[in-house]
Structures are given as C-alpha cells and as structure tokens.
Amino acid sequence: MSDDVSARLGLPYLAAGQLQKHVTLNEALTRLDALTQTAVVSRSTAAQPTSPADGALYILPPGATGADWVGRPAGALMRAEAGGWLALDAPDGLLAVVLDSDDVLVRRAGTWGPLSGAVEPVTALQNLTRLGVNTAADATNVFAARLNKTLWTALESESGGDGDLRFTLNKQGASDVLSLLFQSGWGGRAELGLIGDDDLRLKVSADGGTWRDAFWVERATGRMTFARGAARCETTVLTATGAWTPPVWARWVEAVCVGGGGGGGAGAAGALGTARYGGGGGGAGGVSVARWPVEALTGALAAIVGSGGAGGATAGANGAVGANSSLSLGGTALLTGEGGKGGAGGSATSGFGGAGGGGLVRSNAGGDSSIAAAGGGGVASTRPDGPGGGGAGGGVSTSNAGTSGGSGGDGAILHVRAAGGLGRTTTGLAGQSSPLLGLSWAGGGGGGGGGAVELFGAGSAGASGGLYGGGGGGGGGAVTTVGTGGAGAAGVIWLTAIG
C-alpha cells in the first residue's frame, strides 16, 4: 500500500506537517471530480479542442493531434484544466458515459470497451425491476422494446448448449390469462393462448372491442373445434381429356363423371300417304359420383371426357352413342359415366328415343316419335339432378298431317334448372347449357326436331343438346329431304378437393 496515494483512484494523501495542504487536497478533489460519474465529451474527436470547457473529459482515439494530445496512446483519458490538459490514470472497472454517442464504456485491462461487449463483458444483470429498449418501461409494462426486428437463436451444442430453443410462458391458475395479443394501431385484432382456461384458443376482433372465437383445442382430447366452421373446397371442371393431381392440402376428393349425350336419330322419308316417323331423341349422358380419401389416390388421376354422339345424317339413320367419361388411377378404372344412347332413326313404324347412359342411376332417355301427336319430350324425371334427354322429331301421318317435335328434357343441378330446347314445327331449339358453368356439371336436354308440315316439304332438323351431357333432338320425318338429328352434348368431369 502506498503512503502517498489511494490504492484504486490514486488520490494524493495529505502528509503530517505538510505545508500548503490545500494544493494536495485540491489535486485529490480534481481527480475525484474526473473519476466520479465520469461523463466523456467524445471518444472520436482526434483534434485537440482549442477552447474546451473547464473539466471537460475526452478519450483519445488513435492518431490524436494537438500540442498536449499528440503521441499519447489511444484510450488515454484527458481532462481540460485551467487552460491546460491533464492525463488521468483510469482504473479498471471505471464506467464512462460518452455524451456524443450515448455509449456506456467500461475500463478493463487498460482498454475501453462496451458495457456488454467483446472485452470481458458484464455477464449478469440480476433482479432488474424495469428494462426499456429504445423506449421507457413503466409499472404496467416493466419490459418494453421499440424496434423493427428481433432474433432468437438456439445455443449450439458446440457452444455449450443443446441446439434447442423453447419459450416457456407460465400463468398462475387455470382461470388466469396467458396469451399473445396482436394489435394494429394499438387496437387488438387477434389473441392466442390460454385465455381464461387451460385450452388453447384463438380469438379475433375487427375493432379491439368485440371479440369472436375462431377455434379452440381441448387439452384433454386434442380435438379442435371451429366456432364458425372451417373447410377448404376447390372445384376443377375438366372439359377435355387430361390428368389431375389432388392439391397437397386436400383430405378428400369428390368426383362426378358425366358421359356425352347421345345424338338424335334422323327422320324417315317416304311417299305421300305413308307413315313417316321422326327420329328418336338421344339419351342423356350417365352420371356417376364417388368420394375418396386422398391417401387412396397415390398419383395423378387420368381423366377422359366423353364427346357427344353425332346426330343421324341420312333418312332413318340412328344417332351415335355418346362417349364415356371416366377416371382411372394407374390403369385401373375408378369411375365411369356412360355416354347416352343414340336415338333410333325414324321409320314407317317407329322412332324410339335412346336410353340414358348408365351411372349410379340410369340417366334420362330421349323422347319417342309419334305420327298422331307431337314428338315425345326428352325425359328429365328419371335423374332429376342430371342432364335431360333429347326430344323426338315430328312425324307425318298417312293422311299427310305433320306434327311438331318434342321438347328436350330439363337438366338440373343444385336445384338450378337448365331448360330443354323447345320442339317446334320448324327446327328445334338447342337445349340450354348449365347456368352454373364452373360449378355445375348438368346440362339441359336437347330440343326435338320439328315435323314436316308441308306436303312436299323437308323435315326440320333436331337441335343439339345443352352442356353438359344433354341428348340431341330427333329430326323430323319428310317426303323428300329428312330432318337430321341433333348432336349430343359433350360430357364433363367435376373434381372437388376438400381440405
């Protein structure tokens, strides 16, 4: 222990019998003034100030200049005193606030460093009652931070940790609240946590005042309940052959296959005084429905969309069968909607409508022709949720009286009607297409062809079926040029992914 100065701050002692004791005392007080609650003007000013305030402190940066600063080491603590400069020995552990940068430095091993930094940092701050980061904490929010980004990362095993990162939040009792509150403009918008009980809950709000439950998870069972329901549903309508893969979020797939509609038969032609039936209406495409868990579908589904059957083009020619629509997986057929059968061509004795395509329920048939009354209408009642059959063409009786064509049957889906085309004494009207395109798969039935009404007139043509799967109308009978049958409408495949 020195007999001249104090051990840590180096304050000079008064000696017994010393003359001019005030000099030594004033030196000690000056040094104490510098080393107590040390506030440094700057640590980056390199040029020695010409008129510093008395008592001003500076920490010299590398390469300081000026009569009293030049040559001194970086980190030297300098005090302006009575027009001159005094170099002070800064003890280890001295804290200094740098006024022009708001840094807090600590002296360690003769070097200045940040309070928590690379040079032997402070490693523990215990029992703080408040902490504010770039803002002020208060009695309610004892920790407050105003910032734009934060980072939490696990302590790696090579640094002494285990690589995990877990936040543990604890509340006192079941009826208390432990939650994360998300705000916008200081108004609550969502709250997630254990809110008043021990089940996980999410609540949302539009205004921060009225809150609505979104979901909760029962801790005892793990069962999740959605207060207002939750399901994702996406429908794809395939109108051309191709492939389809369920989306990754899907849990179930619902599929509907509708076959192409059958074409209408052509009307009969014959001499005056003979019976000439119109062609029968084409049958509607069949409808098949299935539902599968997505786990059962191990790859892309191959989809074939059936085309509609062509109408009969020459006297008494039958309408063509509509093509099947189908789904298969790896070469194995999963679901098929059969095409509607073509209407029979008219003859001297008949003009039968084609049968509807097969599915879970056989679809709607086409109408039969008549020479005593209007052609039969296409059927809609056999499968009320499917496409309609085509109407029959009008016939000509032995007394040369012509009849009008029958109307196509209505198609329907989701209780929305797609009207069949009207049969007329001229060309029949086309069946209406589904009014829910993109959501619906059922089309209206094709309109029936008009019967020949003039003695030497031509039979009127049947009209096409409406999308999807409607049967074509039958052509009218005639003396010379017969009415051709209308084409059946193409089928469709409707796939709905449900998550």
C-alpha positions in Angstrom: 0.0 0.0 0.0 1.4 3.4 -1.0 1.8 6.1 1.6 1.3 8.8 -1.0 -1.9 8.0 -2.9 -5.0 5.9 -2.5 -4.8 2.3 -3.9 -7.5 2.5 -6.6 -8.2 6.0 -7.7 -4.7 7.4 -7.0 -5.9 10.3 -4.8 -2.9 12.0 -3.2 -2.7 11.9 0.6 -2.0 14.8 3.0 1.2 14.3 4.9 1.6 15.2 8.5 3.1 18.6 8.9 2.8 19.3 5.2 2.9 22.9 4.0 0.3 24.1 1.6 -2.0 21.2 2.3 -4.7 22.8 0.2 -2.6 22.0 -3.0 -2.6 18.3 -2.4 -6.3 18.4 -1.3 -7.3 20.3 -4.4 -5.4 17.8 -6.6 -7.3 14.9 -4.9 -10.6 16.6 -5.4 -9.9 17.4 -9.0 -9.1 13.7 -9.7 -12.2 12.6 -7.8 -14.2 15.1 -9.9 -13.0 13.4 -13.0 -13.4 9.8 -11.9 -16.8 10.0 -10.2 -19.8 9.6 -12.5 -17.5 10.0 -15.4 -19.0 11.8 -18.4 -16.8 12.0 -21.6 -17.5 14.6 -24.2 -16.3 12.3 -27.0 -14.1 9.3 -27.8 -13.9 10.1 -31.6 -12.5 13.7 -31.5 -9.0 13.5 -32.8 -8.0 17.2 -32.9 -7.3 18.8 -29.6 -10.0 21.4 -28.9 -8.8 25.0 -28.6 -11.3 26.3 -26.0 -12.7 23.3 -24.1 -14.9 23.8 -21.1 -13.1 23.6 -17.8 -13.3 20.0 -16.6 -14.2 18.5 -20.0 -13.1 14.9 -20.4 -12.1 13.2 -23.7 -11.0 9.6 -24.5 -8.4 9.9 -27.2 -8.9 8.0 -30.5 -5.8 6.6 -32.5 -3.7 9.4 -34.1 -4.8 12.3 -31.8 -3.3 15.7 -32.7 -2.5 18.8 -30.8 0.3 20.0 -28.5 -0.9 18.1 -25.5 -2.6 15.2 -27.2 -0.1 14.1 -29.9 1.8 11.0 -29.1 -0.5 9.9 -26.4 -1.9 6.3 -26.7 -5.4 5.6 -27.9 -7.8 5.3 -24.9 -6.0 7.9 -22.8 -8.4 9.9 -20.6 -7.7 13.7 -20.9 -9.2 16.5 -18.7 -9.2 20.2 -19.6 -7.9 22.0 -16.5 -7.2 25.8 -16.1 -6.2 26.2 -19.8 -4.2 23.1 -20.0 -4.7 19.3 -20.2 -4.2 16.7 -17.5 -3.8 12.9 -18.3 -5.7 10.8 -15.8 -5.0 7.2 -14.9 -8.3 5.4 -15.4 -8.6 2.4 -13.1 -10.1 -0.9 -14.3 -13.9 -1.0 -13.7 -14.4 2.7 -14.3 -17.7 3.4 -16.2 -17.8 6.3 -18.6 -20.8 7.7 -20.5 -19.8 9.1 -23.9 -22.1 12.1 -24.4 -21.9 12.4 -28.2 -22.8 8.8 -28.8 -24.7 7.7 -25.7 -22.3 4.7 -25.3 -21.5 3.4 -21.9 -17.9 2.1 -21.7 -16.1 0.1 -19.1 -12.4 0.1 -18.5 -11.0 -3.5 -18.4 -7.3 -4.5 -18.5 -6.3 -1.0 -19.6 -8.8 -0.9 -22.5 -12.1 0.7 -23.0 -14.9 -1.5 -24.2 -18.7 -1.6 -24.3 -20.6 -2.4 -21.1 -21.6 -5.7 -22.7 -19.1 -6.5 -25.4 -16.1 -8.4 -26.5 -13.7 -7.2 -23.8 -14.7 -9.1 -20.7 -18.4 -8.1 -20.8 -20.7 -7.8 -17.9 -22.4 -11.3 -17.9 -25.1 -10.9 -15.4 -27.7 -8.2 -14.6 -29.9 -9.6 -11.8 -33.2 -8.6 -10.2 -33.9 -5.7 -12.6 -37.4 -4.3 -12.0 -37.7 -2.5 -15.3 -36.0 -2.6 -18.7 -36.7 -0.4 -21.7 -35.0 -0.9 -25.1 -35.2 2.3 -27.2 -38.3 3.3 -25.1 -39.3 3.7 -21.5 -40.7 0.8 -19.4 -43.4 1.6 -16.9 -45.1 0.0 -13.9 -47.6 -1.9 -16.2 -45.1 -2.8 -19.0 -42.0 -3.5 -17.0 -40.2 -4.7 -20.1 -40.7 -2.5 -23.2 -38.9 -2.6 -26.6 -39.3 -0.3 -29.6 -37.6 -1.9 -32.6 -38.1 -3.4 -36.0 -36.5 -6.8 -35.9 -35.5 -9.3 -33.2 -33.6 -12.6 -33.4 -33.7 -15.5 -31.0 -31.4 -18.4 -31.9 -30.6 -21.6 -30.1 -27.3 -22.1 -28.3 -25.5 -24.7 -30.3 -24.1 -27.9 -28.8 -20.5 -26.9 -29.7 -21.0 -23.7 -27.7 -22.2 -25.5 -24.6 -26.0 -25.6 -25.4 -28.2 -28.4 -26.8 -29.3 -26.8 -30.0 -33.0 -26.4 -28.8 -34.9 -23.2 -28.3 -38.0 -23.2 -26.2 -40.1 -20.3 -24.8 -41.8 -21.2 -21.6 -44.7 -19.0 -20.6 -46.5 -19.7 -17.3 -49.6 -18.4 -15.6 -50.7 -18.9 -12.0 -54.0 -20.7 -12.4 -56.5 -22.0 -14.9 -58.8 -19.0 -14.8 -55.9 -16.6 -15.5 -54.8 -15.5 -18.9 -51.7 -16.4 -20.8 -51.8 -15.1 -24.3 -50.1 -13.4 -27.2 -52.1 -10.2 -28.1 -51.6 -9.0 -31.6 -52.5 -5.3 -32.2 -52.8 -2.9 -35.1 -52.7 0.8 -34.4 -52.8 -0.1 -30.7 -56.2 -1.9 -31.2 -56.4 -5.7 -30.6 -57.0 -7.8 -33.6 -56.1 -11.4 -32.5 -55.3 -13.2 -29.2 -53.8 -16.6 -29.0 -53.2 -18.6 -25.8 -54.8 -20.0 -22.7 -57.5 -17.4 -22.3 -59.4 -17.9 -19.1 -58.9 -21.7 -19.0 -56.3 -24.2 -20.0 -57.5 -24.9 -23.6 -55.6 -23.3 -26.5 -57.8 -20.6 -28.1 -57.7 -18.1 -30.9 -59.9 -15.0 -30.8 -60.1 -12.3 -33.4 -61.6 -8.8 -33.4 -62.3 -6.2 -36.1 -62.2 -3.2 -33.7 -60.5 -4.3 -30.5 -63.8 -4.3 -28.6 -65.9 -7.2 -29.9 -64.1 -10.5 -29.9 -65.1 -13.7 -31.7 -63.8 -17.2 -31.1 -62.0 -18.7 -34.2 -61.0 -22.1 -32.8 -60.1 -23.9 -29.6 -58.2 -27.1 -28.9 -59.4 -29.3 -26.0 -56.3 -30.2 -23.9 -57.8 -33.5 -22.8 -58.6 -34.9 -26.2 -56.7 -32.8 -28.7 -60.0 -32.3 -30.6 -60.2 -28.9 -32.4 -63.4 -27.0 -32.7 -64.0 -24.2 -35.1 -66.7 -21.8 -33.9 -67.8 -20.8 -37.4 -66.7 -23.8 -39.3 -63.6 -24.4 -41.3 -63.1 -26.1 -44.7 -61.3 -25.5 -47.9 -63.1 -26.6 -51.0 -61.8 -26.2 -54.6 -63.6 -27.4 -57.7 -61.9 -28.2 -61.0 -64.1 -28.7 -64.1 -62.5 -30.8 -66.8 -64.0 -30.4 -70.2 -61.1 -32.1 -72.1 -59.1 -35.3 -71.5 -56.0 -34.9 -69.3 -54.6 -35.6 -65.8 -55.4 -34.1 -62.4 -53.5 -34.4 -59.1 -55.1 -33.6 -55.8 -53.6 -30.5 -54.1 -51.3 -31.2 -51.1 -53.8 -29.7 -48.6 -56.7 -31.9 -49.7 -58.1 -34.7 -47.4 -60.9 -35.9 -49.6 -61.7 -35.8 -53.3 -65.3 -35.9 -54.7 -65.6 -36.8 -58.3 -68.5 -36.7 -60.7 -68.4 -38.1 -64.3 -71.0 -37.2 -66.9 -70.9 -39.1 -70.2 -71.5 -37.5 -73.5 -75.1 -37.2 -74.7 -76.4 -39.4 -77.4 -77.2 -38.0 -80.9 -80.8 -37.7 -82.2 -82.0 -40.1 -84.9 -82.8 -38.8 -88.4 -86.4 -38.7 -89.5 -87.9 -41.1 -92.1 -88.6 -40.2 -95.7 -91.4 -41.7 -97.8 -94.1 -41.3 -100.3 -97.2 -39.3 -99.7 -99.8 -41.4 -97.8 -97.3 -43.4 -95.8 -96.3 -43.0 -92.2 -93.0 -41.3 -91.6 -91.9 -41.2 -88.0 -89.4 -38.6 -86.9 -86.1 -39.7 -85.3 -86.0 -40.5 -81.6 -84.3 -38.2 -79.2 -80.8 -39.0 -77.9 -80.4 -40.2 -74.4 -78.6 -38.1 -71.8 -75.1 -38.9 -70.6 -74.9 -41.0 -67.5 -73.9 -39.6 -64.1 -71.6 -41.3 -61.6 -70.4 -39.9 -58.3 -67.7 -41.1 -55.8 -65.7 -39.8 -52.9 -62.2 -41.0 -51.8 -59.8 -40.2 -49.1 -56.7 -38.6 -50.6 -54.5 -41.3 -49.2 -56.1 -43.7 -51.5 -55.1 -41.7 -54.6 -51.4 -42.4 -54.9 -50.8 -40.4 -58.0 -52.4 -38.3 -60.8 -55.9 -39.3 -62.0 -56.2 -39.9 -65.7 -59.4 -38.2 -66.9 -61.2 -39.0 -70.2 -64.0 -36.6 -71.1 -66.6 -38.2 -73.4 -67.7 -36.4 -76.6 -71.3 -36.2 -77.6 -72.7 -38.5 -80.2 -73.3 -37.2 -83.7 -76.9 -37.0 -84.9 -78.3 -39.2 -87.7 -77.4 -37.6 -91.1 -79.4 -39.6 -93.6 -83.0 -40.8 -93.8 -83.7 -43.3 -90.9 -80.1 -43.1 -89.6 -79.6 -43.7 -85.9 -77.9 -41.1 -83.7 -74.4 -42.1 -82.4 -73.8 -43.1 -78.9 -72.1 -40.5 -76.6 -68.6 -41.4 -75.4 -67.9 -42.4 -71.8 -66.3 -40.1 -69.3 -64.0 -41.8 -66.9 -61.4 -41.5 -64.2 -58.6 -44.1 -63.7 -55.5 -44.5 -61.5 -52.5 -46.4 -62.7 -54.6 -48.0 -65.4 -57.4 -49.1 -63.1 -60.8 -47.6 -63.7 -62.3 -45.8 -60.7 -65.4 -44.1 -62.0 -67.3 -44.1 -65.3 -70.2 -42.1 -66.6 -71.6 -43.8 -69.7 -72.5 -42.0 -72.8 -76.2 -41.7 -73.7 -77.5 -44.0 -76.4 -78.4 -42.5 -79.8 -82.0 -42.1 -80.8 -83.3 -44.5 -83.3 -83.8 -43.3 -86.9 -87.4 -42.8 -87.9 -89.2 -45.5 -90.0 -92.7 -46.3 -91.1 -93.4 -47.8 -87.8 -91.3 -46.1 -85.1 -88.7 -43.6 -83.9 -87.7 -44.6 -80.4 -85.6 -42.5 -78.1 -82.2 -43.6 -77.0 -81.7 -44.8 -73.4 -79.8 -42.6 -71.0 -76.2 -43.5 -70.1 -75.5 -45.8 -67.1 -74.3 -44.5 -63.8 -75.4 -44.9 -60.2 -78.9 -44.3 -61.7 -79.5 -44.7 -65.4 -79.8 -41.2 -66.9 -82.7 -39.6 -68.8 -83.8 -41.2 -72.0 -84.7 -39.4 -75.3 -88.3 -39.0 -76.4 -90.2 -41.3 -78.8 -91.6 -40.0 -82.1 -95.3 -40.0 -83.0 -97.4 -39.5 -86.1 -100.6 -38.8 -84.1 -99.3 -36.2 -81.7 -96.2 -34.0 -81.1 -92.9 -35.9 -80.7 -92.2 -37.2 -77.3 -90.4 -34.9 -75.0 -87.0 -35.8 -73.6 -87.1 -37.3 -70.1 -86.0 -35.3 -67.1 -87.6 -37.1 -64.1 -85.6 -40.4 -64.1 -82.5 -38.5 -63.0 -83.6 -35.0 -61.9 -80.1 -34.0 -61.0 -78.7 -35.0 -64.4 -78.8 -33.7 -68.0 -82.1 -34.1 -70.0 -82.9 -36.4 -72.9 -83.5 -35.0 -76.4 -87.0 -34.5 -77.7 -88.2 -36.6 -80.7 -88.7 -35.3 -84.2 -92.2 -34.7 -85.5 -93.8 -37.4 -87.7 -96.1 -37.4 -90.8 -99.2 -39.5 -90.7 -100.8 -41.5 -93.6 -103.1 -38.6 -94.1 -100.0 -36.4 -94.6 -100.6 -34.4 -91.4 -97.3 -33.3 -89.9 -96.6 -33.0 -86.1 -94.2 -30.8 -84.2 -91.1 -32.0 -82.5 -91.0 -32.7 -78.8 -89.1 -30.5 -76.3 -85.9 -31.6 -74.7 -85.9 -32.6 -71.0 -84.6 -30.1 -68.5 -81.3 -30.6 -66.8 -80.7 -29.6 -63.2 -78.0 -29.4 -60.5 -78.1 -27.8 -57.1 -81.8 -27.1 -57.8 -81.0 -24.8 -60.7 -82.8 -25.6 -63.9 -81.2 -25.8 -67.3 -84.1 -25.7 -69.7 -84.5 -28.2 -72.5 -84.9 -26.8 -76.0 -88.4 -26.5 -77.4 -89.7 -28.7 -80.1 -91.3 -26.7 -83.0 -92.9 -27.1 -86.4 -89.5 -26.0 -87.7 -86.0 -26.7 -86.5 -86.0 -27.4 -82.7 -84.2 -25.1 -80.3 -81.0 -26.2 -78.7 -81.0 -27.3 -75.0 -79.9 -24.7 -72.6 -76.4 -25.1 -71.1 -75.9 -25.3 -67.4 -76.3 -21.8 -65.8 -73.7 -22.7 -63.3 -70.7 -23.2 -65.5 -67.6 -23.9 -63.5 -69.7 -25.1 -60.6 -72.2 -27.4 -62.2 -72.0 -30.4 -64.4 -75.6 -31.0 -65.6 -76.8 -29.5 -68.9 -80.2 -29.1 -70.4 -81.6 -31.7 -72.7 -81.6 -31.2 -76.5 -84.7 -29.8 -78.2 -86.7 -32.1 -80.5 -86.7 -31.5 -84.3 -89.8 -30.1 -86.0 -92.1 -32.3 -88.1 -92.6 -31.8 -91.8 -95.8 -29.8 -92.3 -95.8 -29.1 -96.0 -96.9 -31.7 -98.4 -93.6 -31.8 -100.3 -91.6 -30.1 -97.6 -88.3 -31.1 -96.0 -88.2 -32.4 -92.4 -86.7 -30.0 -89.8 -83.5 -30.8 -88.0 -83.2 -31.7 -84.4 -81.2 -29.4 -82.2 -78.1 -30.1 -80.2 -78.2 -31.0 -76.5 -77.1 -28.4 -74.0 -73.9 -28.7 -71.9 -73.1 -31.0 -70.2 -74.4 -34.4 -71.4 -77.7 -33.3 -72.9 -79.2 -35.6 -75.6 -79.6 -34.4 -79.2 -83.1 -33.9 -80.7 -84.5 -36.2 -83.3 -85.0 -34.9 -86.9 -88.5 -34.6 -88.4 -90.0 -37.0 -91.0 -90.5 -35.8 -94.6 -91.4 -36.7 -98.2 -88.0 -35.8 -99.7 -85.3 -34.3 -97.5 -85.4 -35.6 -94.0 -84.6 -33.7 -90.8 -81.2 -34.7 -89.4 -80.7 -35.5 -85.8 -79.1 -33.1 -83.4 -75.7 -33.8 -81.8 -75.5 -34.8 -78.2 -73.6 -32.5 -75.9 -70.1 -33.4 -74.6 -69.7 -34.8 -71.1 -67.7 -33.4 -68.2 -65.7 -34.4 -65.1 -66.2 -32.4 -61.9 -63.5 -32.8 -59.2 -63.7 -31.2 -55.8 -60.8 -31.2 -53.4 -61.9 -30.9 -49.8 -59.4 -29.9 -47.1 
